């Protein structure tokens, strides 16, 4: 059993997965990754679905690996999986103000760092999307990317088969 402080984030687990998203189209990719990880139930970590990049602030802790998952648009094909250390997010991801979250993840992470938060244990996984329009379904390419990322994370955490 994990100890859970007032923030709702367990402090005694080695890995926390934070997924940004919304229920709209491909923007739900991160949330679907969390759903799938929770379905697996055997991995040594904790997941949360978040609505804004600012929510990440209350879940980043020292000496705990934090994996942030978000939909992104970099120009790569839909369903492509990206992986960056938090301090190395491409500036191209913040140039588009199409975020459904009110701010971009790079902006929120820069603010956290400016306030003294150590980002050395924070990594970002981006799932390239085609669209996040209200009422739109998840596209097949992004659904396939979600499944690839779930397998990658389960393998990384030592609980899954990467060939899935």
Secondary structure, DSSP 8 states (H G I E B T S, - for coil): ---B-TTS-BSSSSEEEEEE--SSGGGGHHHHHHHHHHHH--SSEEEEEESSGGGGGGG--TTSEEEEEEEE-SSS-TT-EEEEEGGG--GGGTS----TTSS-HHHHHHHHHHTT---TTEEEEEEE-S---TT----HHHHHHHHHHHHHHHHHTTSS-TT-
